[in-house]
Amino acid sequence: MDGRDPVTDSGTHLTDVPFEELLATVLCAEGRYAELFREHVTRLGGVMQEGLLRAAMDRARRGVPGEEDEMWQCVAELYRRLVSRLDRRPAPAPLTEPATATAGAAEAAAAQAARQADPAVGTVTGRAVPPGDDGAVAGAPAAGGGPPHRPDVDGWAVPGARPVAPEVREAGEQVRRAIEQVFVEFADEAEVRRWTGGRPVPAGFELVDRWRAFHLSLLRLPPALEAFWTARMRSAAPAYWLEPAENWQRVPAPATVPGRVLVPACGRYPGVLADPRASKAGGVAAPLSGNEPGHDLAAGLAHQMSWLAAADEAAHSARTWQLTPLRDPHEGVGYTELLTERLAKFSQAVAWGETERCVLRAAQLAEGLRMVVHRPLVAPDSWWHRLRDETVRFVREVAAEHAPHVVITEIAGRYAEAMNNGLTDGRDDVRLTSASESDGLVLDCLRPHLRGTELGDKPGRVVYGAAH
């Protein structure tokens, strides 16, 4: 014997090899025992997915505090990495039950098919034809080489052009079917429908429209539920769709709010990224001069809310005493005009040094930003809810600089009590589902109540009704 441990030491210091590299090596191995190991790991992936879903449902149903959100996000990421390794094995299993077999297998199938394709078609390494974008065939860069070869992107639509290999096209269809399966599961999930109201991914629309609706719906869910469905889609969609690229649209975001992918890419359609580094000058925030208190926050929120109002088919406007879908062109234009007007009035009040009126204009601007709402209202602690909460911080920043003595009250509790205390006068409040005003709760404070020496009492404005 040479003193080596036959299990852990075969001439290589495996203790120095990263865990993911060890896992990938074993999963790609040949032989009966390697296949047995893969079956067990696949089963583990299914157990992890079921655990994530159950936890997300319990969290959403029981209102459990969010101190474990980071842990659940780590579990979701661990699940995604595990499944991605499983789906890179050389002989992927066909798509069957979505809980254990994922669409990443189709990506591996595309690579295998491309290696068998006619050389005239070009080299395709590891990417399926994107669903809805059959021409977007692109390979990974070769080691030490230049950009990936992209053979005749829309070639087969041109007479005499080279066709795309049937095997690669079929792999793209596998990816499409896997994504469609996620849409079906998402739309049928009771907890998702609780927070989105009905079926959030309507059938009969183009893939890219359903893709956008799916990801915009995620922004409204409790964090654990959002993390689960994000991981679920990551197991189905091509990885390169989900990573920001140069051609993505970048919506300006406040520097104090972490950037995030709003809608990933879908085939040739670029994704949308909320980016704090994007310029906030111009666009809907053009009326701001840049010298106002809370300028970065106000400008970033204005850009984001303006984009979301136009992009989200489920968004409503609370300009009047009732919610009106923003997909109505008249309502969409009206909201943009109102937001622009309030940005200008706030900037003007700051320029003229109007102290308390600056706070009033800031509160009115915050109301304009918070007018983009959903029915049912979004989940507490969802991304959308946290974004809208930033508007209150903006009003307090303005007050701290121009009129610290102004009392700002964010209205909450029972609606009847808010009325009795004069926090709102009820003229423009939005009523949702409630048998009477006395039974209603304040569900959303659109504009806070203000009290100042010059202003006097300025009533706020709310959305009220029955609890979710």
C-alpha positions in Angstrom: 0.0 0.0 0.0 1.2 3.5 -0.7 -0.6 5.1 2.2 -3.3 6.8 0.1 -7.0 6.6 1.0 -8.6 4.8 -1.9 -11.9 6.7 -1.4 -10.6 10.2 -1.2 -7.2 10.2 -2.7 -6.5 8.9 -6.2 -3.5 11.1 -6.9 -5.6 14.3 -6.8 -6.2 16.6 -3.8 -10.0 16.5 -4.2 -10.4 18.5 -1.0 -9.2 21.5 -3.0 -11.7 21.1 -5.8 -14.8 23.4 -5.5 -18.0 21.5 -4.6 -19.8 22.5 -7.9 -16.9 21.1 -9.9 -17.0 17.8 -8.0 -20.7 17.6 -8.5 -20.4 18.4 -12.2 -17.7 15.7 -12.7 -19.7 13.0 -11.0 -22.9 13.9 -12.9 -21.2 13.8 -16.2 -19.6 10.4 -15.5 -20.4 7.2 -17.4 -21.6 3.9 -16.0 -24.3 2.2 -14.0 -23.4 3.7 -10.6 -23.1 7.2 -12.1 -26.7 6.9 -13.4 -27.8 5.6 -10.0 -26.2 8.7 -8.4 -27.9 11.0 -10.8 -31.3 9.5 -10.1 -30.8 10.1 -6.4 -29.7 13.7 -6.9 -32.6 14.3 -9.2 -34.9 13.0 -6.5 -33.2 15.5 -4.1 -34.0 18.3 -6.5 -37.6 17.4 -6.5 -37.7 17.3 -2.7 -36.1 20.7 -2.5 -38.6 22.1 -5.0 -41.5 20.8 -3.0 -40.1 22.2 0.2 -39.7 25.6 -1.4 -43.2 25.6 -2.6 -44.7 24.5 0.7 -42.7 27.1 2.6 -43.7 29.8 0.2 -47.4 28.9 0.6 -47.1 28.7 4.4 -45.3 32.1 4.5 -47.9 33.7 2.3 -50.9 32.1 4.1 -49.9 32.7 7.6 -48.1 36.1 7.3 -44.9 34.8 8.8 -42.3 37.6 9.4 -39.6 37.9 6.8 -36.4 37.4 8.9 -35.7 34.1 7.0 -36.1 35.6 3.5 -32.4 35.6 2.8 -32.2 31.9 3.8 -35.0 31.0 1.5 -33.4 32.9 -1.3 -30.2 30.9 -0.7 -32.2 27.7 -0.8 -33.8 28.7 -4.1 -30.4 29.6 -5.6 -28.9 26.3 -4.3 -31.8 24.4 -6.0 -31.2 26.3 -9.2 -27.5 25.4 -9.3 -28.3 21.8 -8.5 -30.8 21.5 -11.2 -28.6 23.3 -13.7 -25.8 20.8 -13.0 -28.2 17.9 -13.5 -29.3 19.2 -16.8 -25.8 19.4 -18.2 -25.3 15.6 -18.2 -24.6 14.2 -21.6 -27.8 12.1 -22.0 -30.6 14.3 -20.7 -33.9 12.6 -19.9 -37.0 13.7 -21.8 -39.2 16.3 -20.2 -41.8 14.5 -18.0 -42.9 15.6 -14.5 -41.9 19.3 -14.0 -41.0 18.7 -10.3 -38.0 16.7 -11.2 -37.2 17.0 -14.9 -36.4 20.6 -16.0 -36.0 22.5 -19.2 -32.3 22.8 -18.8 -32.2 19.3 -20.3 -33.4 20.8 -23.5 -30.4 23.1 -23.5 -28.1 20.2 -23.3 -30.1 18.5 -26.0 -29.5 21.5 -28.2 -25.8 21.2 -27.7 -25.8 17.5 -28.6 -28.0 18.1 -31.7 -25.8 20.9 -32.8 -22.7 18.7 -32.7 -24.5 16.3 -35.0 -25.7 19.0 -37.4 -24.4 19.6 -40.9 -21.2 21.6 -40.8 -22.6 24.0 -43.3 -25.1 25.2 -40.7 -22.3 26.3 -38.4 -21.2 25.4 -34.9 -23.8 25.8 -32.1 -22.5 25.0 -28.6 -24.9 24.7 -25.7 -27.8 26.9 -26.8 -31.2 26.0 -27.9 -33.1 28.0 -30.5 -35.1 30.5 -28.3 -38.8 29.8 -28.4 -40.5 32.4 -30.5 -37.2 33.4 -32.0 -36.1 30.4 -34.1 -33.5 32.4 -35.9 -31.6 33.5 -32.8 -29.1 30.7 -32.9 -25.9 31.7 -31.2 -23.0 29.7 -29.8 -20.7 30.2 -26.8 -17.4 31.8 -27.7 -14.7 29.3 -28.5 -11.7 29.2 -26.2 -9.3 31.9 -27.2 -11.5 32.9 -30.2 -13.6 35.9 -31.1 -17.4 36.4 -30.9 -19.6 33.3 -31.4 -20.6 32.3 -34.8 -24.2 33.2 -35.7 -25.2 31.4 -38.9 -27.8 33.3 -40.9 -29.9 34.5 -38.1 -33.1 34.7 -40.1 -31.6 32.7 -42.9 -34.3 30.1 -43.6 -36.8 32.9 -44.3 -34.7 34.0 -47.3 -34.9 32.0 -50.5 -31.7 30.0 -51.0 -30.5 30.5 -47.4 -29.2 27.7 -45.3 -31.8 26.1 -43.0 -31.5 25.6 -39.3 -30.9 22.0 -38.3 -34.2 20.2 -37.4 -32.6 18.8 -34.3 -31.8 22.3 -33.0 -35.2 23.6 -33.8 -36.7 20.7 -31.9 -34.5 21.5 -28.9 -35.9 25.0 -29.0 -39.4 23.6 -29.0 -38.5 21.6 -25.9 -37.5 24.8 -24.2 -40.8 26.4 -25.3 -42.8 23.5 -23.9 -40.9 23.7 -20.6 -41.6 27.4 -20.2 -45.3 26.9 -21.1 -45.5 24.3 -18.4 -44.2 26.8 -15.8 -46.8 29.3 -17.0 -49.6 26.6 -16.5 -48.3 25.7 -13.0 -48.0 29.4 -12.0 -51.5 30.3 -13.2 -53.0 27.3 -11.4 -51.2 27.9 -8.0 -53.8 29.0 -5.4 -51.4 31.3 -3.5 -50.3 33.0 -6.7 -53.9 33.6 -7.7 -54.6 35.0 -4.2 -52.1 37.8 -4.8 -52.7 38.4 -8.5 -56.4 37.8 -8.8 -57.4 35.2 -11.4 -55.0 33.8 -13.9 -51.9 36.0 -14.1 -50.6 34.5 -17.4 -53.4 34.7 -19.9 -53.6 32.0 -22.6 -53.8 32.9 -26.2 -51.1 35.6 -26.2 -47.7 35.5 -27.7 -44.9 33.9 -25.7 -43.1 37.2 -25.1 -46.4 38.8 -23.7 -46.9 35.9 -21.3 -43.2 36.0 -20.4 -43.6 39.7 -19.5 -46.9 39.1 -17.5 -45.2 36.3 -15.6 -42.2 38.3 -14.5 -44.3 41.5 -13.7 -46.5 39.2 -11.5 -43.5 38.1 -9.6 -42.9 41.7 -8.4 -46.2 41.5 -6.5 -45.7 38.3 -4.6 -44.4 37.7 -1.1 -40.6 37.2 -1.2 -40.5 33.5 -0.6 -43.2 32.8 -3.2 -41.3 35.1 -5.7 -38.0 33.2 -5.0 -39.6 29.9 -5.6 -41.1 30.8 -9.0 -37.9 32.6 -10.0 -36.0 29.4 -9.4 -38.7 27.4 -11.2 -38.3 29.5 -14.3 -34.5 29.4 -14.1 -34.8 25.7 -14.4 -36.8 26.0 -17.6 -35.4 29.0 -19.5 -32.0 29.2 -21.2 -29.5 30.7 -18.8 -28.4 33.4 -21.2 -31.9 34.9 -21.3 -31.7 35.7 -17.6 -28.4 37.5 -17.4 -28.3 41.3 -18.2 -26.6 42.1 -21.5 -25.6 45.4 -23.2 -28.7 45.6 -25.4 -31.1 45.4 -22.4 -33.3 48.4 -21.6 -32.2 50.1 -18.5 -34.9 51.9 -16.5 -33.3 54.5 -14.1 -33.7 53.5 -10.4 -32.9 55.3 -7.2 -29.4 54.8 -5.9 -30.8 53.7 -2.5 -32.8 50.9 -4.1 -30.9 47.8 -5.3 -31.2 47.3 -9.0 -33.0 44.2 -10.3 -34.1 42.5 -13.4 -37.7 43.5 -14.1 -38.3 41.3 -17.1 -35.5 39.0 -18.5 -34.9 38.7 -22.2 -37.1 36.4 -24.2 -35.4 35.2 -27.4 -34.4 38.2 -29.4 -36.5 40.6 -27.2 -34.1 42.3 -24.8 -34.7 42.3 -21.1 -35.5 45.2 -18.8 -33.2 46.1 -15.9 -33.9 48.6 -13.1 -30.5 50.2 -12.9 -29.4 52.8 -10.3 -26.5 53.7 -12.6 -28.7 54.7 -15.5 -29.0 58.4 -16.2 -32.1 60.0 -14.5 -32.0 63.1 -16.6 -34.7 63.5 -19.3 -37.8 61.4 -19.9 -40.6 61.7 -17.4 -38.2 63.3 -14.8 -37.2 66.1 -17.1 -39.1 68.8 -15.1 -36.7 68.2 -12.2 -33.6 70.5 -12.1 -31.4 68.2 -10.2 -31.1 70.5 -7.2 -34.2 69.4 -5.3 -33.9 67.5 -2.0 -34.4 63.8 -2.7 -33.8 64.4 -6.4 -32.3 61.0 -7.1 -35.0 59.2 -5.2 -37.9 61.1 -6.9 -36.4 60.9 -10.4 -35.7 57.2 -10.1 -39.2 56.4 -8.8 -40.7 58.5 -11.5 -38.9 56.6 -14.2 -39.8 53.3 -12.7 -43.5 54.0 -12.1 -43.8 55.5 -15.6 -42.4 52.4 -17.2 -44.4 50.0 -15.0 -47.6 51.9 -15.7 -47.0 51.4 -19.4 -45.7 47.9 -19.3 -47.9 46.1 -16.8 -51.2 45.1 -18.2 -52.5 44.4 -14.7 -51.7 47.9 -13.4 -54.5 50.3 -12.5 -54.6 54.1 -11.9 -56.0 55.6 -8.7 -56.4 59.1 -10.2 -60.1 59.2 -9.3 -62.2 57.6 -6.6 -62.1 54.3 -8.5 -59.4 52.1 -10.0 -59.1 52.3 -13.8 -56.9 50.0 -15.8 -53.9 51.8 -17.2 -54.1 49.7 -20.4 -56.9 52.2 -21.3 -54.9 54.6 -23.6 -56.8 57.6 -22.3 -56.0 56.7 -18.7 -52.4 55.9 -19.5 -51.9 59.4 -21.1 -53.7 61.0 -18.3 -51.4 59.4 -15.7 -48.3 60.5 -17.5 -49.5 64.1 -17.8 -50.4 64.2 -14.1 -47.1 62.8 -13.0 -45.2 65.3 -15.2 -47.3 68.1 -13.9 -46.6 67.2 -10.3 -42.8 66.8 -10.9 -42.8 70.3 -12.4 -44.8 71.8 -9.4 -42.5 70.2 -6.9 -39.4 71.5 -8.7 -40.9 75.0 -8.9 -41.8 75.1 -5.2 -38.2 74.1 -4.3 -36.7 76.7 -6.7 -38.9 79.4 -5.1 -38.0 78.4 -1.5 -41.6 77.9 -0.5 -40.8 75.8 2.7 -44.1 74.2 3.8 -45.4 74.2 0.2 -42.4 72.2 -0.8 -43.6 69.5 1.5 -47.1 69.7 0.2 -45.9 69.4 -3.4 -43.7 66.5 -2.4 -46.7 64.7 -0.8 -48.7 65.3 -4.0 -45.8 64.0 -6.1 -45.6 60.9 -3.8 -49.4 60.4 -4.4 -48.7 60.6 -8.2 -46.1 57.9 -7.8 -48.3 55.7 -5.7 -51.3 55.9 -8.0 -50.1 52.9 -9.9 -51.8 50.1 -8.0 -53.1 46.6 -8.6 -56.3 44.9 -7.7 -56.0 42.9 -5.5 -53.3 45.0 -3.9 -49.8 43.6 -3.9 -48.4 41.5 -1.0 -46.8 43.3 1.9 -43.0 43.2 1.6 -43.2 42.4 -2.1 -40.8 44.2 -4.4 -43.6 46.5 -5.6 -44.7 47.3 -2.0 -41.1 48.1 -0.9 -40.7 50.4 -4.0 -43.8 52.3 -3.2 -42.8 52.7 0.4 -39.8 54.7 -0.8 -42.2 57.6 -1.6 -42.9 58.2 2.1 -39.1 58.4 2.7 -38.9 61.0 -0.1 -41.6 63.2 1.5 -39.8 63.0 4.9 -36.5 63.9 3.2 -38.0 67.1 1.7 -39.6 68.0 5.0 -36.3 67.5 6.9 -34.6 70.0 4.6 -37.4 72.6 4.1 -39.9 72.4 7.0 -39.0 70.0 9.8 -41.9 71.2 11.9 -44.5 69.9 9.5 -46.1 66.8 10.9 -46.4 63.9 8.4 -48.9 61.1 9.2 -49.0 58.0 7.0 -52.7 56.9 7.4 -53.3 53.3 8.6 -55.9 51.4 10.7 -59.6 51.6 10.5 -61.0 53.8 7.8 -63.8 55.2 10.0 -61.3 56.3 12.6 -59.2 58.0 10.0 -62.3 59.9 8.8 -63.3 60.9 12.4 -59.8 62.2 13.1 -59.7 64.3 10.0 -56.8 62.5 8.4 -58.8 62.1 5.2 -62.0 63.9 4.0 -63.2 60.9 1.9 -63.7 62.9 -1.3 -61.3 61.0 -3.5 -60.6 57.9 -1.4 -60.7 54.6 -3.4 -63.2 52.1 -2.0 -62.5 48.4 -2.7 -64.5 45.5 -1.2 -66.2 46.5 2.0 -69.8 46.3 3.1 -69.6 49.7 4.7 -67.1 52.4 5.6 -67.2 51.4 9.2 -66.0 47.9 8.3 -63.2 49.1 6.1 -59.5 49.1 6.7 -57.0 51.5 5.2 -55.2 49.3 2.7 -52.9 51.8 1.1 -52.1 55.4 2.0 -51.8 57.2 -1.4 -51.1 60.6 0.2 -50.1 61.3 3.8 -51.9 63.8 6.1 -49.9 67.0 6.6 -50.1 69.6 9.4 -48.1 72.8 9.3 -48.2 76.4 10.5 -49.0 77.8 7.0 -50.6 74.7 5.5 -53.0 74.0 8.4 -54.5 70.5 8.1 -54.1 68.9 4.6 -56.1 65.7 4.5 -54.5 62.6 3.0 -56.0 60.1 0.6 -56.3 56.3 0.9 -57.4 53.1 -0.6 -59.7 51.3 1.8 -61.9 48.2 2.0 -61.9 44.6 3.3 -58.6 42.9 4.2 -56.9 40.8 1.5 
